[in-house]
Amino acid sequence: MSGFAPAAGVLHADGVSLEALAERYGTPLYVYSQATLLAAYEAYEVAFAPVPHRVCYALKANSSGGLLRLLAAMGAGADIVSGGELLAALRAGFPPERIVFSGVGKTDAEIRLGLERGIGEFNAESEDEIRRIALAAQASGRHARVTLRVNPNIDARSHPYISTGLRENKFGVAIDQAQQILEHARKLPGIDVSGVQCHIGSQVTDLDALEQAAVAIAALSRQLLARGFALKTIDIGGGLGVDYEGQGAATPADLAARVLPAMQGLALLLLLEPGRSLVAAAGLLLTRVIGVKDNGARRFVIVDAGMNDLLRPALYEAFHRIEPVREAAAEAAVVEVVGPVCESGDFLGHARLLPRLAPGALLAVRDAGAYAFAMASNYNLRPRAAEVLTHAGVPRLIRRRETFEDLVRSEEA
């Protein structure tokens, strides 16, 4: 049995009982299905097989080493946005030439690190950044392959905090300025202009927007090729949304059907940078009920996972399905699922219909493979939870639970 599925009335991960995992490793606990992750990656490989391509996993979604090593072994590239993510990608086995360094605020030290490690390309966000890369490349005696992130002013129609393709956003340069910027860039010593990139946002469910972006960046690539630029890549970013509510969502095959026509005739390597759509469904957050109380018009189910373990509901009012690990025939009621953090915004789910739950019951918060552990914190001095990877009936601890000693180790007396 692979993925997350019930057996004998209990939810399992790749054939491993979540009840057994909670007993062995404690809660809260992040649980990842290896089979689900690899199937998601393979879906991209199959969908984009008609063209030369590279799937560069966006580490910001989840940079846990156990997951990174799986993706590196599958042949994925890496999309990184910090020096820490660069080191994590290299540590996990991603070849440096398969690493794309994105991000709007690269420091000079991070640029030097990328050059020293021989990464595939820098995805520059401004003309000033290209100049800084050129200076660093000259100082080190190296050449830097640079792509330019363009902003096509296309509304991704996702949450405003994760929409990046409008001119009001901080990312990229206006697409109508790109040619002029790159004309200047290709005259700089130490710079090889290798392509252009576009990423309009995260959790994008409107394929029209992604298609428009692909058409725009393909047209720009053709203009640059006609001007004599020796382009190597065309990078359409990531952002494909996932099915948080269980109602169905677009697949990599759906995405390919919409964007590949725009690539016809372009002899360029197509780069994709998915994050959420690879790992979200591959993970869940396992949490135990501490208590249940009625407070006037509401019933609260208090659990041991909080906003420090899964920030998305508090930050974005994001929805995650919540279900009992063990099937229950008890009468259902509408409840608030809340955590122990000392904030009224500490909730995992509002107005959820759940069977009557007793203290000690286990709940699974689905689709927590992306932006859960990656955004976890130690607020209220809460240690970060452990992570477990399951495969073919066998669990493997890939990160131990933090201790109080871990939290204070960097303090100076």
Secondary structure, 3 states (H helix, E strand, C coil): CCCEEEECCEEEECCEEHHHHHHHHCCCEEEEEHHHHHHHHHHHHHHCCCCCEEEEEEHHHCCCHHHHHHHHHHCCEEEECCHHHHHHHHHHCCCHHHEEECCCCCCHHHHHHHHHHCCCEEEECCHHHHHHHHHHHHHHCCCEEEEEEEECCCCCCCCHHHECCCCCCCCCEEHHHHHHHHHHHCCCCCEEEEEEECCCECCECCHHHHHHHHHHHHHHHHHHHHCCCCCCEEECCCCECCCCCCCCCCCHHHHHHHHHHHHCCCCCEEEECCCHHHHCCCEEEEEEEEEEEEECCEEEEEECCCCCCCCHHHHHCCCCCEEECECCCCCEEEEEEECCCCCCCCEEEEEEEEECCCCCCEEEECCCCCCCHHHCCCHHHCCCCEEEEEECCEEEEEECCCCHHHHHCCCCC
